[in-house]
């Protein structure tokens, strides 16, 4: 317990006849953890009940055919009546009630009834700090889908944005999953919707379906994009792979956001000792949801079939040297300046490690004055000048 002193500095208040030890500190930490967990569970339960009401409201408007029965102004009148009865509630605007109807119509379809249970099953098999009280099943009553409680795991504002901006159930479920697993704020969701993350995520050319179990394959495909936007880095006009790596590492927070939810950065030029040789991986990540290492190799040139062999080697090396007993198989991701699908498919034939190939674009080219030469480059220039001078002197002597 703390109090503020006159100089505004907190000091610890201790009860009389109290002896602190490590057991007490551990117990206190556990109590705090349980309380935070209880707060989260309570907020989720409240959110689920509020959304269950919204679902029933939308259902009433549809099932009762309210507009046909009471006229086109029924929603506006219902809004006025409810606001009069519950003046402190902000959710009874006519606009919000139209959203309830739209939301119900969107998620009460046969397609949603078939696909939402797959999301529930996936969430039950994932460990995440945001996953508390995952619903156990989907219920149907009298042939109609009851409120899918999985929807209650994110707030109402998120729901309305998803329904108003997504064209298909698959797209909506993608954003639901990301919001739940990543604990996305509404702003993050809207940024992702504007960037059309659904269209770009999960499109890398890969062999995941052939060499990973179905659940892991689906997730591995989802976390890889067809094309990565590197517009947040600046490099010289004739940049090399190492310069691109350095620029990405210097902007690692932005790079992690571009990679997507769940990536943790392990290191750049990660050294692996194989036999008596040192091998270095361009960039190594660990994906928390996938529970697997992700080897990322960067190429500033278009895809070449020989790149697949090198990536295969690194993936196998990480499996042998770093992968733990509880980790899933390591996957490889090659990000190059361009790619041809036929080249990639043929290069993957005979390779049994899970790998994907993507491209990148929008790298910013900085003016030459922005980059000072390194010590090694300066020394190389000095050597070239000295060699040229020596050659000229030798030529003069022979002449």
Sine and cosine of phi, psi and omega as CSV:
sin_phi,cos_phi,sin_psi,cos_psi,sin_omega,cos_omega
0.00,0.00,0.64,-0.77,-0.02,-1.00
-0.81,-0.59,0.49,-0.87,0.14,-0.99
-0.81,-0.58,0.33,-0.94,0.08,-1.00
-1.00,-0.06,0.73,-0.68,0.07,-1.00
-1.00,0.03,0.08,-1.00,-0.02,-1.00
-0.89,0.45,-0.51,0.86,0.02,-1.00
-1.00,0.05,0.23,0.97,0.11,-0.99
0.92,0.38,0.35,0.94,0.07,-1.00
-0.97,-0.24,0.77,-0.64,-0.03,-1.00
-0.95,0.32,0.55,-0.84,0.14,-0.99
-0.73,-0.69,0.44,-0.90,-0.07,-1.00
-0.98,0.18,0.74,-0.67,0.07,-1.00
-0.97,-0.22,0.81,-0.58,0.00,-1.00
-0.91,-0.41,0.64,-0.77,0.06,-1.00
-0.95,0.31,0.41,-0.91,0.05,-1.00
-0.94,0.35,0.47,-0.88,0.01,-1.00
0.80,0.60,0.81,0.59,-0.01,-1.00
-0.74,-0.68,0.74,-0.68,0.03,-1.00
-0.85,-0.53,0.88,-0.48,-0.02,-1.00
-1.00,0.02,0.61,-0.79,0.10,-0.99
-0.53,-0.85,-0.03,-1.00,-0.08,-1.00
-0.90,0.43,-0.56,0.83,0.02,-1.00
-0.90,0.44,-0.65,0.76,0.02,-1.00
-0.90,0.44,-0.69,0.72,0.00,-1.00
-0.87,0.48,-0.67,0.74,0.03,-1.00
-0.90,0.44,-0.69,0.72,0.00,-1.00
-0.89,0.45,-0.69,0.72,0.01,-1.00
-0.87,0.49,-0.69,0.73,0.02,-1.00
-0.88,0.47,-0.64,0.77,0.01,-1.00
-0.92,0.40,-0.65,0.76,0.04,-1.00
-0.89,0.46,-0.69,0.73,0.02,-1.00
-0.88,0.47,-0.68,0.73,0.00,-1.00
-0.89,0.46,-0.69,0.73,-0.01,-1.00
-0.90,0.43,-0.60,0.80,-0.02,-1.00
-0.93,0.37,-0.68,0.73,0.04,-1.00
-0.88,0.48,-0.67,0.74,0.02,-1.00
-0.88,0.48,-0.67,0.75,0.02,-1.00
-0.90,0.43,-0.61,0.79,0.04,-1.00
-0.89,0.46,-0.70,0.71,-0.01,-1.00
-0.90,0.44,-0.71,0.70,0.00,-1.00
-0.88,0.48,-0.65,0.76,-0.01,-1.00
-0.91,0.41,-0.68,0.73,-0.01,-1.00
-0.92,0.40,-0.60,0.80,0.05,-1.00
-0.91,0.42,-0.68,0.74,0.00,-1.00
-0.89,0.46,-0.67,0.74,0.03,-1.00
-0.89,0.45,-0.69,0.73,0.00,-1.00
-0.89,0.46,-0.67,0.74,0.01,-1.00
-0.88,0.47,-0.68,0.74,-0.02,-1.00
-0.93,0.38,-0.61,0.79,0.04,-1.00
-0.91,0.42,-0.68,0.74,0.00,-1.00
-0.95,0.32,-0.51,0.86,0.08,-1.00
-0.89,0.45,-0.63,0.78,0.06,-1.00
-0.91,0.42,-0.71,0.71,0.00,-1.00
-0.87,0.50,-0.61,0.79,0.03,-1.00
-0.89,0.45,-0.71,0.71,-0.01,-1.00
-0.92,0.40,-0.56,0.83,0.03,-1.00
-0.92,0.40,-0.72,0.69,0.05,-1.00
-0.89,0.46,-0.65,0.76,0.01,-1.00
-0.89,0.46,-0.68,0.73,0.02,-1.00
-0.85,0.52,-0.70,0.71,-0.03,-1.00
-0.88,0.47,-0.54,0.84,-0.01,-1.00
-0.99,0.14,-0.80,0.60,-0.11,-0.99
-0.91,0.41,-0.64,0.77,-0.03,-1.00
-0.98,0.18,-0.12,0.99,-0.05,-1.00
0.76,0.65,0.80,0.60,-0.17,-0.98
-0.83,0.56,-0.66,0.75,-0.05,-1.00
-0.93,0.37,-0.59,0.81,0.03,-1.00
-0.94,0.34,-0.61,0.79,-0.10,-0.99
-0.98,0.19,-0.66,0.75,-0.13,-0.99
-0.89,-0.46,0.02,1.00,0.04,-1.00
0.98,-0.21,0.29,-0.96,-0.09,-1.00
-0.92,0.40,-0.31,0.95,0.00,-1.00
-1.00,-0.04,0.21,0.98,-0.10,-1.00
-0.90,0.44,-0.62,0.78,-0.04,-1.00
-0.92,0.39,-0.67,0.74,0.03,-1.00
-0.89,0.46,-0.67,0.75,0.01,-1.00
-0.92,0.38,-0.68,0.73,0.02,-1.00
-0.87,0.48,-0.63,0.78,0.04,-1.00
-0.87,0.48,-0.72,0.69,0.00,-1.00
-0.89,0.46,-0.68,0.73,-0.02,-1.00
-0.90,0.44,-0.68,0.74,-0.02,-1.00
-0.94,0.33,-0.61,0.79,0.03,-1.00
-0.92,0.39,-0.53,0.85,0.05,-1.00
-0.93,0.37,-0.63,0.78,-0.01,-1.00
-0.97,0.24,-0.60,0.80,-0.03,-1.00
-0.83,-0.55,0.96,0.28,-0.12,-0.99
-0.91,0.40,-0.39,0.92,-0.03,-1.00
-1.00,0.06,-0.21,0.98,-0.01,-1.00
-0.99,0.12,0.66,-0.75,-0.06,-1.00
-0.98,-0.21,0.00,1.00,-0.13,-0.99
-0.99,-0.10,0.17,0.99,-0.09,-1.00
-0.95,-0.30,0.38,0.93,0.10,-0.99
-0.92,0.38,0.45,-0.89,0.00,-1.00
-0.88,0.47,-0.58,0.81,0.02,-1.00
-0.88,0.47,-0.68,0.73,-0.02,-1.00
-0.93,0.37,-0.55,0.83,0.00,-1.00
-0.95,0.30,-0.55,0.84,0.14,-0.99
-0.89,0.45,-0.59,0.81,0.04,-1.00
-0.90,0.43,-0.60,0.80,0.04,-1.00
-0.87,0.49,-0.67,0.74,0.03,-1.00
-0.91,0.42,-0.71,0.70,0.01,-1.00
-0.87,0.49,-0.67,0.74,-0.01,-1.00
-0.90,0.44,-0.71,0.71,0.01,-1.00
-0.88,0.47,-0.73,0.68,-0.01,-1.00
-0.88,0.48,-0.60,0.80,-0.05,-1.00
-0.93,0.38,-0.71,0.70,-0.14,-0.99
-0.99,-0.16,0.05,1.00,0.00,-1.00
-0.98,-0.19,0.20,0.98,-0.02,-1.00
-0.97,0.23,0.25,-0.97,0.05,-1.00
-0.88,0.47,-0.63,0.78,0.00,-1.00
-0.89,0.45,-0.70,0.72,0.04,-1.00
-0.90,0.44,-0.63,0.78,0.03,-1.00
-0.87,0.49,-0.53,0.85,-0.01,-1.00
-0.99,0.12,-0.56,0.83,-0.16,-0.99
-0.99,-0.12,-0.50,0.87,0.01,-1.00
-0.88,0.47,-0.60,0.80,0.05,-1.00
-0.86,0.50,-0.50,0.87,0.05,-1.00
-0.91,0.41,-0.61,0.79,0.07,-1.00
-0.90,0.43,-0.67,0.74,0.04,-1.00
-0.86,0.51,-0.72,0.69,-0.01,-1.00
-0.89,0.46,-0.63,0.78,0.01,-1.00
-0.91,0.42,-0.69,0.72,-0.03,-1.00
-0.90,0.43,-0.54,0.84,-0.02,-1.00
-0.93,0.37,-0.31,0.95,-0.03,-1.00
-0.97,-0.23,0.16,0.99,-0.05,-1.00
-0.88,-0.47,0.68,-0.74,0.09,-1.00
-0.99,-0.14,0.84,-0.54,0.00,-1.00
-0.46,-0.89,0.59,-0.80,0.02,-1.00
-0.90,0.44,-0.28,0.96,-0.02,-1.00
-1.00,-0.03,-0.12,0.99,-0.08,-1.00
-0.99,-0.14,0.99,-0.16,0.07,-1.00
-0.74,-0.67,0.71,-0.71,-0.02,-1.00
0.88,0.47,0.74,0.67,0.07,-1.00
-0.91,0.42,0.77,-0.64,-0.01,-1.00
-0.87,0.49,0.56,-0.83,-0.07,-1.00
-1.00,0.09,-0.50,0.86,-0.07,-1.00
-0.35,-0.94,0.10,-0.99,0.11,-0.99
-0.95,-0.31,0.66,-0.75,-0.07,-1.00
-0.90,-0.44,0.60,-0.80,0.06,-1.00
-0.84,-0.54,0.75,-0.66,-0.02,-1.00
-0.81,-0.59,0.83,-0.56,-0.01,-1.00
0.81,0.59,0.64,0.77,0.05,-1.00
0.98,0.19,-0.01,1.00,-0.02,-1.00
-0.90,-0.43,0.59,-0.81,0.00,-1.00
-0.94,0.34,0.85,-0.53,0.11,-0.99
-0.95,0.31,0.15,-0.99,-0.02,-1.00
-0.83,0.56,0.86,-0.51,0.03,-1.00
-0.96,0.27,0.97,-0.25,-0.11,-0.99
-0.89,0.46,-0.29,0.96,0.07,-1.00
-0.87,0.48,-0.48,0.88,0.04,-1.00
-0.92,0.40,-0.43,0.90,-0.03,-1.00
-0.96,0.28,-0.01,1.00,-0.03,-1.00
-0.99,0.11,-0.10,1.00,0.12,-0.99
-0.74,-0.68,0.40,-0.91,-0.11,-0.99
-0.93,0.37,0.23,-0.97,-0.04,-1.00
-0.88,0.47,-0.65,0.76,0.01,-1.00
-0.86,0.52,-0.66,0.75,0.07,-1.00
-0.87,0.50,-0.68,0.73,-0.04,-1.00
-0.87,0.50,-0.73,0.69,-0.06,-1.00
-0.91,0.41,-0.59,0.81,0.04,-1.00
-0.91,0.40,-0.67,0.75,-0.01,-1.00
-0.90,0.43,-0.74,0.67,-0.05,-1.00
-0.91,0.40,-0.61,0.79,-0.06,-1.00
-0.97,0.24,-0.37,0.93,-0.11,-0.99
-0.91,-0.42,-0.16,0.99,0.01,-1.00
-0.99,-0.15,0.65,-0.76,-0.06,-1.00
-1.00,-0.09,-0.35,0.94,-0.05,-1.00
-0.72,-0.70,0.31,-0.95,0.06,-1.00
-0.90,0.44,-0.65,0.76,0.00,-1.00
-0.85,0.52,-0.69,0.73,0.01,-1.00
-0.91,0.41,-0.68,0.73,0.00,-1.00
-0.89,0.46,-0.68,0.73,-0.01,-1.00
-0.91,0.41,-0.58,0.81,0.06,-1.00
-0.84,0.54,-0.75,0.66,-0.02,-1.00
-0.95,0.31,-0.55,0.83,0.11,-0.99
-0.85,0.53,-0.75,0.66,-0.02,-1.00
-0.86,0.50,-0.73,0.69,-0.04,-1.00
-0.91,0.42,-0.63,0.78,0.04,-1.00
-0.89,0.45,-0.68,0.74,-0.04,-1.00
-0.93,0.36,-0.76,0.65,-0.09,-1.00
-0.97,0.26,-0.53,0.85,-0.04,-1.00
-0.99,-0.11,-0.08,1.00,-0.05,-1.00
0.86,0.50,0.63,0.77,-0.10,-1.00
-0.89,0.46,0.65,-0.76,0.19,-0.98
-0.97,0.23,0.21,-0.98,0.02,-1.00
-0.90,0.43,-0.57,0.83,0.02,-1.00
-0.91,0.42,-0.69,0.73,0.03,-1.00
-0.88,0.47,-0.67,0.74,0.04,-1.00
-0.87,0.50,-0.73,0.68,-0.04,-1.00
-0.92,0.40,-0.58,0.81,0.09,-1.00
-0.88,0.47,-0.65,0.76,-0.01,-1.00
-0.94,0.34,-0.60,0.80,0.05,-1.00
-0.91,0.41,-0.67,0.74,0.02,-1.00
-0.91,0.41,-0.59,0.81,0.02,-1.00
-0.98,0.20,-0.06,1.00,-0.01,-1.00
0.82,0.57,0.75,0.66,-0.07,-1.00
-0.84,0.54,-0.56,0.83,-0.01,-1.00
-0.86,0.51,-0.62,0.78,-0.05,-1.00
-0.96,0.27,-0.51,0.86,-0.07,-1.00
-0.99,-0.10,-0.42,0.91,-0.03,-1.00
-0.98,0.20,0.67,-0.74,0.12,-0.99
0.99,0.17,0.37,0.93,-0.07,-1.00
-0.92,-0.40,0.13,0.99,0.01,-1.00
-0.89,0.45,0.56,-0.83,0.10,-0.99
-0.95,0.30,0.82,-0.57,-0.11,-0.99
-0.51,-0.86,0.15,-0.99,0.13,-0.99
-0.90,-0.44,0.41,0.91,-0.10,-1.00
-0.84,0.54,-0.66,0.75,-0.06,-1.00
-0.91,0.42,-0.41,0.91,-0.05,-1.00
-0.99,0.12,-0.51,0.86,-0.17,-0.98
-0.82,-0.57,0.18,0.98,0.09,-1.00
-0.78,-0.63,0.52,-0.85,0.11,-0.99
-0.84,0.55,0.37,-0.93,-0.15,-0.99
-0.82,0.57,-0.75,0.67,-0.05,-1.00
-0.90,0.44,-0.69,0.72,0.01,-1.00
-0.93,0.37,-0.63,0.78,0.02,-1.00
-0.87,0.49,-0.71,0.70,-0.01,-1.00
-0.89,0.45,-0.68,0.74,-0.02,-1.00
-0.94,0.34,-0.66,0.76,0.02,-1.00
-0.88,0.48,-0.64,0.76,0.02,-1.00
-0.92,0.40,-0.61,0.80,-0.02,-1.00
-0.92,0.40,-0.53,0.85,-0.08,-1.00
-1.00,0.08,-0.06,1.00,-0.01,-1.00
-0.93,-0.38,0.67,-0.75,-0.02,-1.00
-0.98,-0.22,0.30,-0.95,0.12,-0.99
-0.97,0.26,-0.57,0.82,-0.05,-1.00
-0.55,-0.84,0.70,-0.72,-0.01,-1.00
-0.96,-0.29,0.69,-0.72,-0.01,-1.00
-1.00,-0.03,0.95,-0.30,0.01,-1.00
-0.99,-0.17,0.51,0.86,-0.04,-1.00
-0.91,0.41,-0.12,0.99,-0.03,-1.00
-1.00,-0.04,0.01,1.00,0.01,-1.00
-0.89,-0.45,0.48,-0.88,0.06,-1.00
-0.86,-0.52,0.71,-0.71,-0.03,-1.00
-0.66,-0.75,0.31,-0.95,0.06,-1.00
-0.90,0.43,0.26,-0.97,-0.07,-1.00
-0.90,0.44,-0.56,0.83,0.01,-1.00
-0.95,-0.32,0.72,0.69,-0.15,-0.99
-0.90,0.43,0.49,-0.87,0.04,-1.00
-0.95,-0.30,0.14,-0.99,-0.04,-1.00
-0.85,0.52,-0.67,0.74,-0.03,-1.00
-0.88,0.47,-0.62,0.78,0.00,-1.00
-0.93,0.38,-0.59,0.80,0.07,-1.00
-0.92,0.39,-0.66,0.75,0.04,-1.00
-0.86,0.51,-0.74,0.68,-0.03,-1.00
-0.88,0.48,-0.69,0.72,0.00,-1.00
-0.89,0.46,-0.64,0.77,0.03,-1.00
-0.92,0.38,-0.66,0.76,0.01,-1.00
-0.91,0.42,-0.63,0.78,0.02,-1.00
-0.92,0.40,-0.40,0.92,0.04,-1.00
-0.90,-0.44,0.69,0.72,-0.17,-0.99
-0.89,0.46,-0.55,0.83,0.02,-1.00
-0.89,0.45,-0.71,0.71,0.04,-1.00
-0.91,0.41,-0.61,0.79,0.00,-1.00
-0.91,0.43,-0.67,0.74,0.03,-1.00
-0.89,0.45,-0.62,0.79,0.05,-1.00
-0.90,0.43,-0.62,0.78,0.01,-1.00
-0.94,0.35,-0.60,0.80,0.04,-1.00
-0.90,0.43,-0.63,0.78,0.03,-1.00
0.86,-0.51,0.03,-1.00,-0.07,-1.00
-0.92,0.39,0.69,-0.72,0.15,-0.99
0.97,-0.25,-0.17,0.98,-0.03,-1.00
-0.99,0.12,0.70,-0.72,0.12,-0.99
-0.85,-0.53,0.73,-0.69,-0.06,-1.00
-0.99,0.15,0.82,-0.57,0.03,-1.00
-1.00,-0.08,-0.71,0.70,0.03,-1.00
0.21,-0.98,0.29,-0.96,0.09,-1.00
-0.97,-0.25,0.58,-0.82,-0.07,-1.00
0.78,0.62,0.73,0.68,0.00,-1.00
-0.91,0.42,0.86,-0.51,-0.10,-1.00
-1.00,0.08,0.72,-0.70,0.12,-0.99
-0.82,-0.57,0.76,-0.65,0.03,-1.00
-0.99,-0.11,0.92,-0.38,0.00,-1.00
-0.91,-0.42,0.94,-0.35,-0.12,-0.99
0.91,0.41,-0.83,-0.56,0.04,-1.00
-0.96,-0.28,0.26,0.97,-0.08,-1.00
-0.92,-0.39,0.59,-0.81,0.07,-1.00
-0.99,-0.10,0.82,-0.57,0.04,-1.00
-0.89,-0.46,0.64,-0.77,-0.06,-1.00
-0.82,-0.58,0.80,-0.60,0.02,-1.00
-1.00,0.04,0.68,-0.73,-0.01,-1.00
-0.80,0.60,-0.86,0.51,0.02,-1.00
-0.56,-0.83,0.67,-0.74,-0.01,-1.00
-0.84,-0.54,0.73,-0.68,0.02,-1.00
-0.79,-0.61,0.25,-0.97,0.15,-0.99
-0.80,-0.60,0.75,-0.66,0.00,-1.00
-0.98,-0.18,0.87,-0.49,-0.14,-0.99
-0.92,0.39,-0.69,0.73,0.00,-1.00
-0.93,0.36,-0.68,0.73,-0.03,-1.00
-0.97,0.26,-0.34,0.94,-0.07,-1.00
0.81,0.58,0.79,0.61,-0.05,-1.00
-0.45,-0.89,0.50,-0.86,0.15,-0.99
-0.95,0.30,0.53,-0.85,0.07,-1.00
-0.81,-0.58,0.91,-0.40,0.03,-1.00
-1.00,0.04,0.84,-0.54,0.02,-1.00
-0.92,-0.40,0.87,-0.49,0.10,-1.00
-0.95,-0.31,0.74,-0.68,-0.03,-1.00
-0.95,-0.31,0.70,-0.71,0.06,-1.00
-0.74,-0.67,0.78,-0.62,-0.01,-1.00
-1.00,0.04,0.10,1.00,0.05,-1.00
-0.90,-0.43,0.24,-0.97,0.07,-1.00
-0.89,0.46,0.34,-0.94,-0.06,-1.00
-0.84,0.55,0.70,-0.71,0.09,-1.00
-0.83,-0.56,0.71,-0.71,-0.05,-1.00
-0.79,0.61,-0.50,0.87,-0.02,-1.00
-0.92,0.39,-0.37,0.93,0.02,-1.00
-0.90,0.45,-0.53,0.85,-0.03,-1.00
-0.89,0.45,-0.64,0.77,0.00,-1.00
-0.90,0.44,-0.67,0.74,0.00,-1.00
-0.92,0.40,-0.68,0.73,0.03,-1.00
-0.90,0.44,-0.64,0.77,0.06,-1.00
-0.84,0.54,-0.68,0.73,0.01,-1.00
-0.88,0.48,-0.74,0.68,-0.05,-1.00
-0.91,0.41,-0.63,0.78,0.03,-1.00
-0.89,0.46,-0.70,0.71,0.03,-1.00
-0.90,0.44,-0.62,0.79,0.00,-1.00
-0.90,0.43,-0.67,0.74,0.02,-1.00
-0.91,0.40,-0.64,0.77,0.05,-1.00
-0.86,0.52,-0.65,0.76,-0.05,-1.00
-0.98,0.22,-0.60,0.80,-0.19,-0.98
-0.97,-0.24,-0.47,0.88,-0.11,-0.99
-0.89,-0.46,-0.56,0.83,-0.10,-1.00
-0.87,0.48,0.76,-0.65,0.03,-1.00
-1.00,0.00,0.15,-0.99,-0.03,-1.00
-0.89,0.45,-0.43,0.90,-0.01,-1.00
-0.99,-0.10,-0.04,1.00,0.00,-1.00
-0.99,0.11,0.53,-0.85,0.13,-0.99
-0.99,0.15,0.23,-0.97,-0.03,-1.00
-0.82,0.58,0.65,-0.76,0.04,-1.00
-0.91,0.41,0.60,-0.80,0.09,-1.00
-0.89,-0.46,0.46,-0.89,0.01,-1.00
-0.93,-0.36,0.60,-0.80,0.05,-1.00
-0.71,-0.70,0.89,-0.45,0.05,-1.00
-0.99,-0.16,0.84,-0.54,0.03,-1.00
-0.92,-0.39,0.93,-0.38,-0.06,-1.00
-0.84,-0.55,0.11,-0.99,-0.09,-1.00
-0.94,0.33,-0.44,0.90,0.02,-1.00
-0.29,-0.96,0.22,-0.98,-0.03,-1.00
-0.41,-0.91,0.43,-0.90,0.12,-0.99
-0.88,-0.47,0.81,-0.59,-0.12,-0.99
-0.87,0.50,-0.64,0.77,0.01,-1.00
-0.89,0.45,-0.69,0.72,0.06,-1.00
-0.83,0.56,-0.72,0.69,-0.05,-1.00
-0.91,0.41,-0.73,0.68,-0.02,-1.00
-0.86,0.51,-0.71,0.71,-0.01,-1.00
-0.93,0.38,-0.60,0.80,0.00,-1.00
-0.92,0.39,-0.47,0.88,-0.02,-1.00
-0.98,0.19,-0.28,0.96,-0.04,-1.00
-0.89,0.46,0.77,-0.64,0.00,-1.00
1.00,0.02,-0.22,0.98,0.04,-1.00
-1.00,-0.05,0.82,-0.57,-0.11,-0.99
-0.96,-0.28,0.06,1.00,0.09,-1.00
-1.00,0.04,0.61,-0.79,-0.02,-1.00
-0.94,0.34,0.87,-0.50,-0.06,-1.00
-0.61,-0.79,0.44,-0.90,0.08,-1.00
-0.68,-0.73,0.41,-0.91,0.02,-1.00
-0.80,-0.61,0.75,-0.66,0.03,-1.00
-0.73,-0.68,0.14,-0.99,0.06,-1.00
-0.88,-0.47,0.11,-0.99,0.07,-1.00
-0.67,-0.75,0.35,-0.94,0.09,-1.00
-0.43,-0.90,-0.05,-1.00,0.08,-1.00
0.93,0.37,0.28,0.96,0.10,-0.99
-0.87,0.49,0.72,-0.69,-0.02,-1.00
-1.00,0.08,0.77,-0.64,0.04,-1.00
-1.00,-0.08,0.89,-0.45,-0.05,-1.00
-1.00,0.02,0.44,-0.90,0.05,-1.00
-0.89,0.45,0.49,-0.87,-0.05,-1.00
-0.81,0.58,-0.53,0.85,-0.03,-1.00
-0.91,0.41,-0.27,0.96,-0.03,-1.00
-0.98,0.21,-0.28,0.96,-0.09,-1.00
-0.85,-0.53,0.90,-0.44,0.09,-1.00
-0.99,0.10,0.60,-0.80,0.01,-1.00
-0.91,0.41,0.54,-0.84,0.02,-1.00
-0.97,0.26,0.19,-0.98,0.02,-1.00
-0.87,0.49,-0.64,0.77,0.00,-1.00
-0.90,0.43,-0.65,0.76,0.01,-1.00
-0.92,0.40,-0.63,0.77,0.04,-1.00
-0.89,0.45,-0.69,0.72,0.03,-1.00
-0.89,0.46,-0.63,0.78,0.02,-1.00
-0.91,0.41,-0.63,0.78,0.03,-1.00
-0.91,0.42,-0.66,0.75,0.03,-1.00
-0.87,0.49,-0.68,0.73,0.00,-1.00
-0.89,0.46,-0.64,0.77,0.01,-1.00
-0.89,0.45,-0.68,0.74,0.02,-1.00
-0.90,0.44,-0.69,0.72,0.00,-1.00
-0.89,0.46,-0.68,0.74,0.02,-1.00
-0.89,0.45,-0.64,0.76,0.00,-1.00
-0.90,0.43,-0.67,0.74,0.04,-1.00
-0.89,0.46,-0.69,0.72,0.01,-1.00
-0.89,0.46,-0.66,0.75,0.02,-1.00
-0.90,0.44,-0.65,0.76,0.02,-1.00
-0.91,0.42,-0.65,0.76,0.01,-1.00
-0.90,0.43,-0.68,0.74,0.00,-1.00
-0.89,0.45,-0.64,0.77,0.00,-1.00
-0.90,0.43,-0.65,0.76,0.01,-1.00
-0.89,0.45,-0.63,0.78,-0.02,-1.00
-0.92,0.39,-0.65,0.76,-0.01,-1.00
-0.94,0.33,-0.50,0.87,0.04,-1.00
-0.95,0.30,0.00,0.00,0.00,0.00
